[in-house]
Every structure is written in C-alpha cells, then in structure tokens.
Amino acid sequence: MSVPSTPKWYPLASQAGCELWLCQPVTIEGAVSGNKIAKLRYPLLNAQASGCRGIATFGGAFSNHLLATAAACEQQGLQSLGFVRTDRLDPDNPTLRRCHRFGMSLIALSRADYRRRHDPDWLAVLQQRNPGWHWVPEGGTSSSGVAGVREWALAQSPQGAVTHLVTATGSGGTLAGLALGHPQLNMLGMAVVKDDSLPQRIRQLCEGQANWHLSMASVGPGYGRFTREHLSLCLDIRQQIGVSLEPIYTGKALFGLLELINQGHFKPGSRIGFVHTGGLQGLDGLHYRGLIDSAQWQALTAI
Ligand SMILES: Cc1ncc(COP(=O)(O)O)c(C=O)c1O
C-alpha cells in the first residue's frame, strides 16, 4: 500500500487574516482512509518481511484503526486479529461487522484488561498465547506508524507553502509523523482525548524535534463525545465544499481550530492546512447508536 502524493486542497472561509485550507492527503479507499494508509504502510511491510501470518492490534468497538487494519490486511493477503474494548462482540455493530467481513478475528477485552494494553508483561502473555502475529499498538501509533506518516508531503497548498499543519490527535502518531516530515513548519495537534500522558508520548515519537504543539481546545466533552456545534460544523462543511467530516475526530478538531483562529492565536497572514485524517466509517456507528439521526447520517455519507 503506497502513500499517494497528490493531496486535494479545499479552501475554507478565511478568518482573522488567516488562510485556511482543508487538505485531503490520500485517496479515501473505502475502509482504509486518511492517516491509516500512512500508519499501516510499514507495519504491513514488516509483517510480510518477517513471515508473520498478519497483524494483531487493539481498538474500541467503533475503531477506525481496527477496520483499516482488517481491510489493509485482507488487501495484502494477510490475516488480522483485533482485540476489542467491549464486554460483548455485538454482531450488529457496523464497524465490527465490516472487520469480520474482511476476515479479522475479534476478541473482546473487558475495560480492565484493555487498560493494560501498554503493559509489557501483560502484552508478553498475550503474545505468547497468540504466536505468529506482528503486533501493532492501538491507533497504529508506533515508530513504524510514524515512519509512514513522515512520508506525507503536505507543505504546498495551491496558493503556496503553508505555515502550519493542523491535525486531530488521539494517540499522537499522526502529529509526530507530520512534525518529523515537515521540520520547517509549525504543527498543531488538536487533542480529541483527555490524556495527560499524550505530550510525553509525542515527545518520544518526535525524537527531540520540537516544531509541534498540542492544543486541548478541541477536547470538549471528552473522547467519543461531541456537541451539537461539532455536528453542525460537519454538516456545514459538507454543504459548503462537499467534503464529509465526522464529529469524533476531524469535525471536532476543525471546530477547535476555528475557535483558536478567531481568538487570534495565529498571526495574520498565516496559511493553515487542516489535514483530513479520514474516519468516516465512524458515522455508521454514530447512526447505529442513535447519536446522529438518519437525515444527518445521509447528509454526511451521501456519495
Ligand atoms: C479519523 C482519525 N483522525 C485522527 C486520528 C488521530 O490520530 P493519532 O492517533 O495518530 O493521533 C485518528 C486515530 O487514529 C483517527 O481515526
């Protein structure tokens, strides 16, 4: 799976003397979209090179990363194993259903067990019980995930070089990869999760490079939750420029970014690229749980 190098740029209303662009850096290929294409590139190559049967990884019950891993493995002739944070594998959950269709074997982990996903001793036991897999952490964030994101070349908007790139930040790998790949630019991660360990993890992934900043302006009601304003922004952007966002990652992050711009956090003349990181499959899960209604779901998912 290669990282396409021709991003699509969409102008968004300029505010406070700043130019704002929405940058869609990769072809959205069905289930493997946005930052997932970049993050999975090297893990897939590593799994193949080391003769593993496939990739084992972790995610929530509506995880973009789980579905992307399932789809990418199937595409590459590899197997996939997903440890899911859930008490019960719901056969009607649209994300898990699609994972299953792509051949992913799914194992439910209680919240207590899932919390230990970074614990090396617990991981070693899991790996012993499930041999032959290439293990990828939650969200695809590892040095090999970052290496793929680093290859994205997103510095040039149609009007010239951007001054800032901005992305939704969950586990931090995308922000770290963008920072390493664009050392001349300012990177801003809009955190969508309350996690005190996040800055430290990004620091480690960035190998000492410091051209990034993490803003908490987007967190709002916490990970996986959103407000009416976040959803309205997604619907407005869809109507204005025909690009879909979802309110858990991209819509929420863009909302926070617009607030920062309006509050004067960027110098006039800044040219800001907001990176579209995909995740649209999550809209099906929001609809399934009744968190968006059918009209909103249709507006955001219509082709
Ligand atoms: C759609 C979307 N955007 C942004 C992110 C955040 O990326 P990262 O976990 O690398 O910070 C994710 C999670 O992987 C995601 O699914």
The ligand as an SDF file (V2000), in Angstrom:
LIG
                    3D

 16 16  0  0  0  0  0  0  0  0999 V2000
  -10.0540    9.8230   11.7870 C   0  0  0  0  0  0  0  0  0  0  0  0
   -8.9290    9.9610   12.7300 C   0  0  0  0  0  0  0  0  0  0  0  0
   -8.3220   11.1550   12.8390 N   0  0  0  0  0  0  0  0  0  0  0  0
   -7.3030   11.3530   13.6890 C   0  0  0  0  0  0  0  0  0  0  0  0
   -6.8380   10.3300   14.4810 C   0  0  0  0  0  0  0  0  0  0  0  0
   -5.7470   10.6060   15.4460 C   0  0  0  0  0  0  0  0  0  0  0  0
   -4.5400   10.0940   15.0200 O   0  0  0  0  0  0  0  0  0  0  0  0
   -3.4280    9.7450   16.0930 P   0  0  0  0  0  0  0  0  0  0  0  0
   -3.9600    8.5910   16.8980 O   0  0  0  0  0  0  0  0  0  0  0  0
   -2.2530    9.3800   15.2860 O   0  0  0  0  0  0  0  0  0  0  0  0
   -3.2210   10.9230   16.9490 O   0  0  0  0  0  0  0  0  0  0  0  0
   -7.4160    9.0650   14.3830 C   0  0  0  0  0  0  0  0  0  0  0  0
   -6.9290    7.9370   15.1920 C   0  0  0  0  0  0  0  0  0  0  0  0
   -6.1250    7.1940   14.7600 O   0  0  0  0  0  0  0  0  0  0  0  0
   -8.4930    8.8630   13.5000 C   0  0  0  0  0  0  0  0  0  0  0  0
   -9.1070    7.6830   13.3790 O   0  0  0  0  0  0  0  0  0  0  0  0
  1  2  1  0
  2  3  1  0
  2 15  2  0
  3  4  2  0
  4  5  1  0
  5  6  1  0
  5 12  2  0
  6  7  1  0
  7  8  1  0
  8  9  2  0
  8 10  1  0
  8 11  1  0
 12 13  1  0
 12 15  1  0
 13 14  2  0
 15 16  1  0
M  END
$$$$
